[in-house]
Amino acid sequence: MKKPQRCDSVETRTVTGTRGILNRQARDGSVPATVWQIGVMMLLMNISFIMVVSFSGLYLRLELGVSALSIGLIEGFCETISHLMKLFSGMVSDFFRKRKGIIIFGYLFSVLSRPVLAFAYTSELVFIAKIMERFGNGVQASPRDAIIADVAPRKRIGGSYGLKRSLAYIGSLSGGLIGIWAIQATNNNYQQVFGLASIPAGLAMLLLIFCVREPKRFDHPAVASEAPLPPPKLKTKFSIKNFKYLGSAFWILIGLNAVIMTAKINETFLIITMQQQVQSSLVWAPLTPIIFNLGAALSSYPIGLLGDKLDRIKLLRIGIIFLLLADVAMYSCYSKEVMYLGILCWGIQLGTTQNIFVSLIAEKVPEDLRGTGFGVYWLVNALAAFCADTLSGIVAQGGEWTNIFLASGLIGLLAMGLMFPVIRYAAPNRKKR
């Protein structure tokens, strides 16, 4: 049986038949300007998103009388649509070797969803606006992450993704603060807050169109692909057969990620839990995503830099530990301060685990299949998110809201147990048997 080829040297294989071997020696410079531009773009878009998500769940629950189970199903369905589009758009960007146009198309839907939500006076219109937003988010996500993998120097992969995600989380934190101001300034008018959220979304679109430049070549090849690579060709075929070239280590990691994501609690449920358990004022609803994203912002960039020096797979344990700490704090309901500490831990675990996973994908997936690899990653996240949101809705509907954290903690313990075989079979430097 033919042994899988490796891409561990600085030599890269031909990406296109007409351009020859690209970038034979990866550069180890600073984080590229493109990463900063995409990070600022995500900062602006996340300001808008958090202004919406902070109040859309409460709007459905308190104003429109939608049940907890229905909210869970709505959130799960919208997330599924988003992640399905992440797979499709990633594969399309690999096929056409173009990513920016697809990102613009996706952001257009996200931007237009804000005014639709501002005029949504029924649950059906809110549902449509959420579908538009998540559809647009799904279309742009994989090509956006693939561009960063294309331009990031080999020894700055984790740092590049960490910087991008930290800027995005800072935007989410800022969106929470602006949301507090907006709900006060509008005298608890949900529609006006949703309308104001259109402003930063529009600015993000302008930045994308006029500032972000698509790279003309890869800055580093895949460095740890274990799969035999297809022969050089003019274009990557648009086919699910490409999945076999992603590598066994990739699929092992994707399986672990699915378990961790099934333990994730949607921000909507975190917000509603805080409202029901501590009976805080409506104006403080954005405080939950503020603290959540503060934890993610503080952890994402440092863990990215640390992952560039240490074994990223083993660092996943840190994220799972914070997940378990978050569940314990939220389930106990000991005090408002302890619950907010739990939300901070939720943010830290997200910033840790997701930065590590996207960095590993950038390393392990062949360079002309990066969009596909990120698409698969987001699709699996979709299925896991749908299961998590539906499970949360069922548990909350049938008993105490805090029981959702008990279920999450049990899944987190399963993820911790799975770390041992994952380290054994997916570690980048494991010995051949």
Contacts in CASP RR format, 6 or more apart in sequence:
PFRMAT RR
TARGET T0000
AUTHOR 0000-0000-0000
METHOD contacts of the structure
MODEL  1
MKKPQRCDSVETRTVTGTRGILNRQARDGSVPATVWQIGVMMLLMNISFI
MVVSFSGLYLRLELGVSALSIGLIEGFCETISHLMKLFSGMVSDFFRKRK
GIIIFGYLFSVLSRPVLAFAYTSELVFIAKIMERFGNGVQASPRDAIIAD
VAPRKRIGGSYGLKRSLAYIGSLSGGLIGIWAIQATNNNYQQVFGLASIP
AGLAMLLLIFCVREPKRFDHPAVASEAPLPPPKLKTKFSIKNFKYLGSAF
WILIGLNAVIMTAKINETFLIITMQQQVQSSLVWAPLTPIIFNLGAALSS
YPIGLLGDKLDRIKLLRIGIIFLLLADVAMYSCYSKEVMYLGILCWGIQL
GTTQNIFVSLIAEKVPEDLRGTGFGVYWLVNALAAFCADTLSGIVAQGGE
WTNIFLASGLIGLLAMGLMFPVIRYAAPNRKKR
2 228 0 8 1.000
4 226 0 8 1.000
4 227 0 8 1.000
4 228 0 8 1.000
4 247 0 8 1.000
5 225 0 8 1.000
5 228 0 8 1.000
5 229 0 8 1.000
6 224 0 8 1.000
6 225 0 8 1.000
6 226 0 8 1.000
7 13 0 8 1.000
7 221 0 8 1.000
7 222 0 8 1.000
7 223 0 8 1.000
7 224 0 8 1.000
7 225 0 8 1.000
7 229 0 8 1.000
7 366 0 8 1.000
8 223 0 8 1.000
8 224 0 8 1.000
10 24 0 8 1.000
10 25 0 8 1.000
10 26 0 8 1.000
10 221 0 8 1.000
11 21 0 8 1.000
11 24 0 8 1.000
12 21 0 8 1.000
12 22 0 8 1.000
12 23 0 8 1.000
12 24 0 8 1.000
12 218 0 8 1.000
12 221 0 8 1.000
12 367 0 8 1.000
13 21 0 8 1.000
13 221 0 8 1.000
13 229 0 8 1.000
13 232 0 8 1.000
14 20 0 8 1.000
14 21 0 8 1.000
14 22 0 8 1.000
14 232 0 8 1.000
15 21 0 8 1.000
15 22 0 8 1.000
15 218 0 8 1.000
15 232 0 8 1.000
15 367 0 8 1.000
15 368 0 8 1.000
16 22 0 8 1.000
16 97 0 8 1.000
16 232 0 8 1.000
16 233 0 8 1.000
16 234 0 8 1.000
16 235 0 8 1.000
17 232 0 8 1.000
17 233 0 8 1.000
17 234 0 8 1.000
18 234 0 8 1.000
19 217 0 8 1.000
22 217 0 8 1.000
22 218 0 8 1.000
23 217 0 8 1.000
23 218 0 8 1.000
23 219 0 8 1.000
23 220 0 8 1.000
23 221 0 8 1.000
26 153 0 8 1.000
26 154 0 8 1.000
26 155 0 8 1.000
26 219 0 8 1.000
26 220 0 8 1.000
26 221 0 8 1.000
27 153 0 8 1.000
27 154 0 8 1.000
27 219 0 8 1.000
27 220 0 8 1.000
28 153 0 8 1.000
28 154 0 8 1.000
28 155 0 8 1.000
28 156 0 8 1.000
29 153 0 8 1.000
29 155 0 8 1.000
29 156 0 8 1.000
30 153 0 8 1.000
30 156 0 8 1.000
31 152 0 8 1.000
31 156 0 8 1.000
31 159 0 8 1.000
31 160 0 8 1.000
31 163 0 8 1.000
32 151 0 8 1.000
32 152 0 8 1.000
32 153 0 8 1.000
32 160 0 8 1.000
32 219 0 8 1.000
34 147 0 8 1.000
34 148 0 8 1.000
34 151 0 8 1.000
34 212 0 8 1.000
34 213 0 8 1.000
34 215 0 8 1.000
35 148 0 8 1.000
35 151 0 8 1.000
35 152 0 8 1.000
35 160 0 8 1.000
35 163 0 8 1.000
35 164 0 8 1.000
36 163 0 8 1.000
36 167 0 8 1.000
37 207 0 8 1.000
37 211 0 8 1.000
37 212 0 8 1.000
38 144 0 8 1.000
38 147 0 8 1.000
38 148 0 8 1.000
38 164 0 8 1.000
38 212 0 8 1.000
39 163 0 8 1.000
39 164 0 8 1.000
39 167 0 8 1.000
39 168 0 8 1.000
40 167 0 8 1.000
40 207 0 8 1.000
41 204 0 8 1.000
41 207 0 8 1.000
41 208 0 8 1.000
41 212 0 8 1.000
42 164 0 8 1.000
42 167 0 8 1.000
42 168 0 8 1.000
42 171 0 8 1.000
42 204 0 8 1.000
43 167 0 8 1.000
43 168 0 8 1.000
43 170 0 8 1.000
43 171 0 8 1.000
43 174 0 8 1.000
44 171 0 8 1.000
44 200 0 8 1.000
44 201 0 8 1.000
44 202 0 8 1.000
44 203 0 8 1.000
44 204 0 8 1.000
44 207 0 8 1.000
45 107 0 8 1.000
45 110 0 8 1.000
45 200 0 8 1.000
45 201 0 8 1.000
45 204 0 8 1.000
46 168 0 8 1.000
46 169 0 8 1.000
46 171 0 8 1.000
46 172 0 8 1.000
46 175 0 8 1.000
46 293 0 8 1.000
47 171 0 8 1.000
47 172 0 8 1.000
47 174 0 8 1.000
47 175 0 8 1.000
47 178 0 8 1.000
47 197 0 8 1.000
47 200 0 8 1.000
48 114 0 8 1.000
48 175 0 8 1.000
48 197 0 8 1.000
48 198 0 8 1.000
48 199 0 8 1.000
48 200 0 8 1.000
48 201 0 8 1.000
48 202 0 8 1.000
48 204 0 8 1.000
49 133 0 8 1.000
49 172 0 8 1.000
49 197 0 8 1.000
50 171 0 8 1.000
50 172 0 8 1.000
50 173 0 8 1.000
50 174 0 8 1.000
50 175 0 8 1.000
50 176 0 8 1.000
50 179 0 8 1.000
50 286 0 8 1.000
50 289 0 8 1.000
50 293 0 8 1.000
51 175 0 8 1.000
51 176 0 8 1.000
51 178 0 8 1.000
51 179 0 8 1.000
51 182 0 8 1.000
51 193 0 8 1.000
51 194 0 8 1.000
51 196 0 8 1.000
51 197 0 8 1.000
51 200 0 8 1.000
51 286 0 8 1.000
52 114 0 8 1.000
52 117 0 8 1.000
52 133 0 8 1.000
52 194 0 8 1.000
52 197 0 8 1.000
53 267 0 8 1.000
53 268 0 8 1.000
53 289 0 8 1.000
54 175 0 8 1.000
54 176 0 8 1.000
54 179 0 8 1.000
54 271 0 8 1.000
54 285 0 8 1.000
54 286 0 8 1.000
54 288 0 8 1.000
54 289 0 8 1.000
55 179 0 8 1.000
55 183 0 8 1.000
55 190 0 8 1.000
55 193 0 8 1.000
55 194 0 8 1.000
55 285 0 8 1.000
55 286 0 8 1.000
56 117 0 8 1.000
56 126 0 8 1.000
56 130 0 8 1.000
56 194 0 8 1.000
56 268 0 8 1.000
57 71 0 8 1.000
57 268 0 8 1.000
57 271 0 8 1.000
57 272 0 8 1.000
58 271 0 8 1.000
58 272 0 8 1.000
58 275 0 8 1.000
58 282 0 8 1.000
58 285 0 8 1.000
59 126 0 8 1.000
59 190 0 8 1.000
60 66 0 8 1.000
60 70 0 8 1.000
60 71 0 8 1.000
60 74 0 8 1.000
60 123 0 8 1.000
60 126 0 8 1.000
61 68 0 8 1.000
61 71 0 8 1.000
61 272 0 8 1.000
63 190 0 8 1.000
64 122 0 8 1.000
64 123 0 8 1.000
64 126 0 8 1.000
65 123 0 8 1.000
66 74 0 8 1.000
66 123 0 8 1.000
67 397 0 8 1.000
68 272 0 8 1.000
68 393 0 8 1.000
68 396 0 8 1.000
68 397 0 8 1.000
68 401 0 8 1.000
69 393 0 8 1.000
69 394 0 8 1.000
69 396 0 8 1.000
69 397 0 8 1.000
70 123 0 8 1.000
71 268 0 8 1.000
71 272 0 8 1.000
71 393 0 8 1.000
72 266 0 8 1.000
72 268 0 8 1.000
72 269 0 8 1.000
72 389 0 8 1.000
72 390 0 8 1.000
72 392 0 8 1.000
72 393 0 8 1.000
73 389 0 8 1.000
73 390 0 8 1.000
73 393 0 8 1.000
74 127 0 8 1.000
74 130 0 8 1.000
75 130 0 8 1.000
75 266 0 8 1.000
75 268 0 8 1.000
75 389 0 8 1.000
76 266 0 8 1.000
76 385 0 8 1.000
76 386 0 8 1.000
76 389 0 8 1.000
76 390 0 8 1.000
77 131 0 8 1.000
77 386 0 8 1.000
78 127 0 8 1.000
78 130 0 8 1.000
78 131 0 8 1.000
78 133 0 8 1.000
78 134 0 8 1.000
79 134 0 8 1.000
79 382 0 8 1.000
79 385 0 8 1.000
79 386 0 8 1.000
79 389 0 8 1.000
80 382 0 8 1.000
80 383 0 8 1.000
80 385 0 8 1.000
80 386 0 8 1.000
81 131 0 8 1.000
81 134 0 8 1.000
81 135 0 8 1.000
81 138 0 8 1.000
82 134 0 8 1.000
82 135 0 8 1.000
82 136 0 8 1.000
82 137 0 8 1.000
82 138 0 8 1.000
82 141 0 8 1.000
82 378 0 8 1.000
82 382 0 8 1.000
83 138 0 8 1.000
83 378 0 8 1.000
83 379 0 8 1.000
83 380 0 8 1.000
83 381 0 8 1.000
83 382 0 8 1.000
83 383 0 8 1.000
83 385 0 8 1.000
84 379 0 8 1.000
84 382 0 8 1.000
85 135 0 8 1.000
85 136 0 8 1.000
85 138 0 8 1.000
85 139 0 8 1.000
86 138 0 8 1.000
86 139 0 8 1.000
86 141 0 8 1.000
86 142 0 8 1.000
86 374 0 8 1.000
86 375 0 8 1.000
86 377 0 8 1.000
86 378 0 8 1.000
86 379 0 8 1.000
86 381 0 8 1.000
86 382 0 8 1.000
87 142 0 8 1.000
87 372 0 8 1.000
87 375 0 8 1.000
87 376 0 8 1.000
87 378 0 8 1.000
87 379 0 8 1.000
88 139 0 8 1.000
88 375 0 8 1.000
89 102 0 8 1.000
89 106 0 8 1.000
89 138 0 8 1.000
89 139 0 8 1.000
89 140 0 8 1.000
89 141 0 8 1.000
89 142 0 8 1.000
89 143 0 8 1.000
89 375 0 8 1.000
90 102 0 8 1.000
90 142 0 8 1.000
90 143 0 8 1.000
90 146 0 8 1.000
90 371 0 8 1.000
90 372 0 8 1.000
90 373 0 8 1.000
90 374 0 8 1.000
90 375 0 8 1.000
91 238 0 8 1.000
91 242 0 8 1.000
91 371 0 8 1.000
91 372 0 8 1.000
91 375 0 8 1.000
92 102 0 8 1.000
92 238 0 8 1.000
93 99 0 8 1.000
93 102 0 8 1.000
93 142 0 8 1.000
93 143 0 8 1.000
93 146 0 8 1.000
93 371 0 8 1.000
94 146 0 8 1.000
94 236 0 8 1.000
94 238 0 8 1.000
94 242 0 8 1.000
94 368 0 8 1.000
94 369 0 8 1.000
94 370 0 8 1.000
94 371 0 8 1.000
94 372 0 8 1.000
95 235 0 8 1.000
95 236 0 8 1.000
95 237 0 8 1.000
95 238 0 8 1.000
96 235 0 8 1.000
97 235 0 8 1.000
97 236 0 8 1.000
98 214 0 8 1.000
99 143 0 8 1.000
99 144 0 8 1.000
99 146 0 8 1.000
99 147 0 8 1.000
99 150 0 8 1.000
99 214 0 8 1.000
100 143 0 8 1.000
100 147 0 8 1.000
100 208 0 8 1.000
100 212 0 8 1.000
100 213 0 8 1.000
100 214 0 8 1.000
101 143 0 8 1.000
102 139 0 8 1.000
102 140 0 8 1.000
102 143 0 8 1.000
103 139 0 8 1.000
103 140 0 8 1.000
103 143 0 8 1.000
103 144 0 8 1.000
103 147 0 8 1.000
103 208 0 8 1.000
103 212 0 8 1.000
104 140 0 8 1.000
104 205 0 8 1.000
104 208 0 8 1.000
104 209 0 8 1.000
105 136 0 8 1.000
105 139 0 8 1.000
105 140 0 8 1.000
106 135 0 8 1.000
106 136 0 8 1.000
106 137 0 8 1.000
106 138 0 8 1.000
106 139 0 8 1.000
106 140 0 8 1.000
107 136 0 8 1.000
107 140 0 8 1.000
107 201 0 8 1.000
107 204 0 8 1.000
107 205 0 8 1.000
107 208 0 8 1.000
108 136 0 8 1.000
108 205 0 8 1.000
109 132 0 8 1.000
109 133 0 8 1.000
109 135 0 8 1.000
109 136 0 8 1.000
109 139 0 8 1.000
110 132 0 8 1.000
110 133 0 8 1.000
110 136 0 8 1.000
110 137 0 8 1.000
110 140 0 8 1.000
110 201 0 8 1.000
111 198 0 8 1.000
111 201 0 8 1.000
111 202 0 8 1.000
111 204 0 8 1.000
111 205 0 8 1.000
112 132 0 8 1.000
113 129 0 8 1.000
113 130 0 8 1.000
113 132 0 8 1.000
113 133 0 8 1.000
113 136 0 8 1.000
114 129 0 8 1.000
114 133 0 8 1.000
114 194 0 8 1.000
114 195 0 8 1.000
114 197 0 8 1.000
114 198 0 8 1.000
114 201 0 8 1.000
115 195 0 8 1.000
115 198 0 8 1.000
116 125 0 8 1.000
116 128 0 8 1.000
116 129 0 8 1.000
116 132 0 8 1.000
117 125 0 8 1.000
117 126 0 8 1.000
117 129 0 8 1.000
117 130 0 8 1.000
117 133 0 8 1.000
117 194 0 8 1.000
117 195 0 8 1.000
117 197 0 8 1.000
118 191 0 8 1.000
118 192 0 8 1.000
118 194 0 8 1.000
118 195 0 8 1.000
118 198 0 8 1.000
119 125 0 8 1.000
119 191 0 8 1.000
120 126 0 8 1.000
120 128 0 8 1.000
120 129 0 8 1.000
120 191 0 8 1.000
120 194 0 8 1.000
121 191 0 8 1.000
138 378 0 8 1.000
141 374 0 8 1.000
141 375 0 8 1.000
141 378 0 8 1.000
142 371 0 8 1.000
142 373 0 8 1.000
142 374 0 8 1.000
142 375 0 8 1.000
142 378 0 8 1.000
143 371 0 8 1.000
145 161 0 8 1.000
145 358 0 8 1.000
145 362 0 8 1.000
145 370 0 8 1.000
145 371 0 8 1.000
145 374 0 8 1.000
146 370 0 8 1.000
146 371 0 8 1.000
146 374 0 8 1.000
147 214 0 8 1.000
147 215 0 8 1.000
148 160 0 8 1.000
148 161 0 8 1.000
148 164 0 8 1.000
148 362 0 8 1.000
149 157 0 8 1.000
149 361 0 8 1.000
149 362 0 8 1.000
149 367 0 8 1.000
149 370 0 8 1.000
149 374 0 8 1.000
150 215 0 8 1.000
150 217 0 8 1.000
150 218 0 8 1.000
150 219 0 8 1.000
150 367 0 8 1.000
150 370 0 8 1.000
151 160 0 8 1.000
151 215 0 8 1.000
151 219 0 8 1.000
152 158 0 8 1.000
152 159 0 8 1.000
152 160 0 8 1.000
152 161 0 8 1.000
152 219 0 8 1.000
152 220 0 8 1.000
152 362 0 8 1.000
153 219 0 8 1.000
153 220 0 8 1.000
154 219 0 8 1.000
154 220 0 8 1.000
154 223 0 8 1.000
155 308 0 8 1.000
156 308 0 8 1.000
157 220 0 8 1.000
157 308 0 8 1.000
157 359 0 8 1.000
157 362 0 8 1.000
157 363 0 8 1.000
158 304 0 8 1.000
158 305 0 8 1.000
158 307 0 8 1.000
158 308 0 8 1.000
158 355 0 8 1.000
158 359 0 8 1.000
158 362 0 8 1.000
159 301 0 8 1.000
159 304 0 8 1.000
159 305 0 8 1.000
159 308 0 8 1.000
159 359 0 8 1.000
161 300 0 8 1.000
161 304 0 8 1.000
161 355 0 8 1.000
161 358 0 8 1.000
161 359 0 8 1.000
161 362 0 8 1.000
162 300 0 8 1.000
162 301 0 8 1.000
162 303 0 8 1.000
162 304 0 8 1.000
162 305 0 8 1.000
162 355 0 8 1.000
163 301 0 8 1.000
165 296 0 8 1.000
165 300 0 8 1.000
165 301 0 8 1.000
165 351 0 8 1.000
165 354 0 8 1.000
165 355 0 8 1.000
166 296 0 8 1.000
166 297 0 8 1.000
166 300 0 8 1.000
166 301 0 8 1.000
169 293 0 8 1.000
169 294 0 8 1.000
169 295 0 8 1.000
169 296 0 8 1.000
169 297 0 8 1.000
169 300 0 8 1.000
169 351 0 8 1.000
170 293 0 8 1.000
170 297 0 8 1.000
171 293 0 8 1.000
172 289 0 8 1.000
172 290 0 8 1.000
172 292 0 8 1.000
172 293 0 8 1.000
172 296 0 8 1.000
172 297 0 8 1.000
173 289 0 8 1.000
173 290 0 8 1.000
173 293 0 8 1.000
173 294 0 8 1.000
173 297 0 8 1.000
175 286 0 8 1.000
175 289 0 8 1.000
175 290 0 8 1.000
176 286 0 8 1.000
176 287 0 8 1.000
176 289 0 8 1.000
176 290 0 8 1.000
176 293 0 8 1.000
177 286 0 8 1.000
177 290 0 8 1.000
178 196 0 8 1.000
179 193 0 8 1.000
179 286 0 8 1.000
180 283 0 8 1.000
180 284 0 8 1.000
180 286 0 8 1.000
180 287 0 8 1.000
182 192 0 8 1.000
182 193 0 8 1.000
182 196 0 8 1.000
183 189 0 8 1.000
183 193 0 8 1.000
183 282 0 8 1.000
183 283 0 8 1.000
183 285 0 8 1.000
183 286 0 8 1.000
184 283 0 8 1.000
186 192 0 8 1.000
186 193 0 8 1.000
186 196 0 8 1.000
188 282 0 8 1.000
188 283 0 8 1.000
218 367 0 8 1.000
220 367 0 8 1.000
221 366 0 8 1.000
221 367 0 8 1.000
222 363 0 8 1.000
222 364 0 8 1.000
222 365 0 8 1.000
222 366 0 8 1.000
222 367 0 8 1.000
223 363 0 8 1.000
223 364 0 8 1.000
224 249 0 8 1.000
224 363 0 8 1.000
224 364 0 8 1.000
224 428 0 8 1.000
225 245 0 8 1.000
225 247 0 8 1.000
225 364 0 8 1.000
225 365 0 8 1.000
225 366 0 8 1.000
226 247 0 8 1.000
226 248 0 8 1.000
226 249 0 8 1.000
226 364 0 8 1.000
227 244 0 8 1.000
227 245 0 8 1.000
227 246 0 8 1.000
227 247 0 8 1.000
227 248 0 8 1.000
227 250 0 8 1.000
227 366 0 8 1.000
228 245 0 8 1.000
229 245 0 8 1.000
229 366 0 8 1.000
230 242 0 8 1.000
230 245 0 8 1.000
236 242 0 8 1.000
236 368 0 8 1.000
236 369 0 8 1.000
236 372 0 8 1.000
242 369 0 8 1.000
242 372 0 8 1.000
243 372 0 8 1.000
243 376 0 8 1.000
245 366 0 8 1.000
245 369 0 8 1.000
246 364 0 8 1.000
246 365 0 8 1.000
246 366 0 8 1.000
246 369 0 8 1.000
246 372 0 8 1.000
246 373 0 8 1.000
246 376 0 8 1.000
247 364 0 8 1.000
247 365 0 8 1.000
248 425 0 8 1.000
248 426 0 8 1.000
249 364 0 8 1.000
249 425 0 8 1.000
249 426 0 8 1.000
249 428 0 8 1.000
250 361 0 8 1.000
250 364 0 8 1.000
250 365 0 8 1.000
250 373 0 8 1.000
252 422 0 8 1.000
252 425 0 8 1.000
252 426 0 8 1.000
253 313 0 8 1.000
253 357 0 8 1.000
253 360 0 8 1.000
253 361 0 8 1.000
253 364 0 8 1.000
253 422 0 8 1.000
253 426 0 8 1.000
254 376 0 8 1.000
254 377 0 8 1.000
254 380 0 8 1.000
255 380 0 8 1.000
256 316 0 8 1.000
256 415 0 8 1.000
256 418 0 8 1.000
256 419 0 8 1.000
256 422 0 8 1.000
257 353 0 8 1.000
257 357 0 8 1.000
257 377 0 8 1.000
257 380 0 8 1.000
257 381 0 8 1.000
257 384 0 8 1.000
258 380 0 8 1.000
258 381 0 8 1.000
258 383 0 8 1.000
258 384 0 8 1.000
259 384 0 8 1.000
259 411 0 8 1.000
259 412 0 8 1.000
259 414 0 8 1.000
259 415 0 8 1.000
259 418 0 8 1.000
260 320 0 8 1.000
260 323 0 8 1.000
260 353 0 8 1.000
260 384 0 8 1.000
260 412 0 8 1.000
260 415 0 8 1.000
261 380 0 8 1.000
261 381 0 8 1.000
261 384 0 8 1.000
261 385 0 8 1.000
261 388 0 8 1.000
262 384 0 8 1.000
262 387 0 8 1.000
262 388 0 8 1.000
262 391 0 8 1.000
262 411 0 8 1.000
263 323 0 8 1.000
263 327 0 8 1.000
263 388 0 8 1.000
263 408 0 8 1.000
263 409 0 8 1.000
263 411 0 8 1.000
263 412 0 8 1.000
263 415 0 8 1.000
264 350 0 8 1.000
264 384 0 8 1.000
264 385 0 8 1.000
264 388 0 8 1.000
264 408 0 8 1.000
265 330 0 8 1.000
265 346 0 8 1.000
265 388 0 8 1.000
265 392 0 8 1.000
265 404 0 8 1.000
265 405 0 8 1.000
265 408 0 8 1.000
266 385 0 8 1.000
266 388 0 8 1.000
266 389 0 8 1.000
266 392 0 8 1.000
267 288 0 8 1.000
267 289 0 8 1.000
267 292 0 8 1.000
269 389 0 8 1.000
269 392 0 8 1.000
269 393 0 8 1.000
269 396 0 8 1.000
269 401 0 8 1.000
269 404 0 8 1.000
270 288 0 8 1.000
270 289 0 8 1.000
270 292 0 8 1.000
270 330 0 8 1.000
270 343 0 8 1.000
270 346 0 8 1.000
271 285 0 8 1.000
271 288 0 8 1.000
271 289 0 8 1.000
272 401 0 8 1.000
273 330 0 8 1.000
273 339 0 8 1.000
273 401 0 8 1.000
273 402 0 8 1.000
273 404 0 8 1.000
274 280 0 8 1.000
274 285 0 8 1.000
274 287 0 8 1.000
274 288 0 8 1.000
274 336 0 8 1.000
274 339 0 8 1.000
274 340 0 8 1.000
274 343 0 8 1.000
275 282 0 8 1.000
275 285 0 8 1.000
276 401 0 8 1.000
277 333 0 8 1.000
277 339 0 8 1.000
277 401 0 8 1.000
277 402 0 8 1.000
278 336 0 8 1.000
278 339 0 8 1.000
280 287 0 8 1.000
280 336 0 8 1.000
287 340 0 8 1.000
288 340 0 8 1.000
288 343 0 8 1.000
291 340 0 8 1.000
291 343 0 8 1.000
291 344 0 8 1.000
292 343 0 8 1.000
292 344 0 8 1.000
292 346 0 8 1.000
292 347 0 8 1.000
292 350 0 8 1.000
293 347 0 8 1.000
294 344 0 8 1.000
294 347 0 8 1.000
295 344 0 8 1.000
295 345 0 8 1.000
295 347 0 8 1.000
295 348 0 8 1.000
295 351 0 8 1.000
296 347 0 8 1.000
296 348 0 8 1.000
296 350 0 8 1.000
296 351 0 8 1.000
298 348 0 8 1.000
299 347 0 8 1.000
299 348 0 8 1.000
299 351 0 8 1.000
299 352 0 8 1.000
299 355 0 8 1.000
300 351 0 8 1.000
300 352 0 8 1.000
300 354 0 8 1.000
300 355 0 8 1.000
303 315 0 8 1.000
303 318 0 8 1.000
303 351 0 8 1.000
303 352 0 8 1.000
303 355 0 8 1.000
303 356 0 8 1.000
304 355 0 8 1.000
304 356 0 8 1.000
304 359 0 8 1.000
306 315 0 8 1.000
307 315 0 8 1.000
307 356 0 8 1.000
307 359 0 8 1.000
311 427 0 8 1.000
311 428 0 8 1.000
311 429 0 8 1.000
312 356 0 8 1.000
312 359 0 8 1.000
312 360 0 8 1.000
313 356 0 8 1.000
313 360 0 8 1.000
313 422 0 8 1.000
313 423 0 8 1.000
313 426 0 8 1.000
313 427 0 8 1.000
313 428 0 8 1.000
314 423 0 8 1.000
314 427 0 8 1.000
315 352 0 8 1.000
315 356 0 8 1.000
316 352 0 8 1.000
316 353 0 8 1.000
316 356 0 8 1.000
316 419 0 8 1.000
316 422 0 8 1.000
317 416 0 8 1.000
317 419 0 8 1.000
318 352 0 8 1.000
319 348 0 8 1.000
319 349 0 8 1.000
319 352 0 8 1.000
319 353 0 8 1.000
320 349 0 8 1.000
320 353 0 8 1.000
320 412 0 8 1.000
320 415 0 8 1.000
320 416 0 8 1.000
320 419 0 8 1.000
321 349 0 8 1.000
321 416 0 8 1.000
322 345 0 8 1.000
322 346 0 8 1.000
322 347 0 8 1.000
322 348 0 8 1.000
322 349 0 8 1.000
322 352 0 8 1.000
323 345 0 8 1.000
323 346 0 8 1.000
323 349 0 8 1.000
323 353 0 8 1.000
323 408 0 8 1.000
323 409 0 8 1.000
323 412 0 8 1.000
323 415 0 8 1.000
324 409 0 8 1.000
324 412 0 8 1.000
324 413 0 8 1.000
324 416 0 8 1.000
325 342 0 8 1.000
325 345 0 8 1.000
326 342 0 8 1.000
326 343 0 8 1.000
326 345 0 8 1.000
326 346 0 8 1.000
326 347 0 8 1.000
326 349 0 8 1.000
326 405 0 8 1.000
327 405 0 8 1.000
327 406 0 8 1.000
327 408 0 8 1.000
327 409 0 8 1.000
327 412 0 8 1.000
328 405 0 8 1.000
329 338 0 8 1.000
329 339 0 8 1.000
329 341 0 8 1.000
329 342 0 8 1.000
329 345 0 8 1.000
330 339 0 8 1.000
330 342 0 8 1.000
330 343 0 8 1.000
330 346 0 8 1.000
330 402 0 8 1.000
330 405 0 8 1.000
331 402 0 8 1.000
331 403 0 8 1.000
331 405 0 8 1.000
331 406 0 8 1.000
332 338 0 8 1.000
333 339 0 8 1.000
333 402 0 8 1.000
357 377 0 8 1.000
358 374 0 8 1.000
358 377 0 8 1.000
361 370 0 8 1.000
361 373 0 8 1.000
361 374 0 8 1.000
361 377 0 8 1.000
362 370 0 8 1.000
363 428 0 8 1.000
364 428 0 8 1.000
365 371 0 8 1.000
365 372 0 8 1.000
365 373 0 8 1.000
365 374 0 8 1.000
388 408 0 8 1.000
391 404 0 8 1.000
391 407 0 8 1.000
392 404 0 8 1.000
392 407 0 8 1.000
393 404 0 8 1.000
395 403 0 8 1.000
395 404 0 8 1.000
395 407 0 8 1.000
396 403 0 8 1.000
396 404 0 8 1.000
424 430 0 8 1.000
END
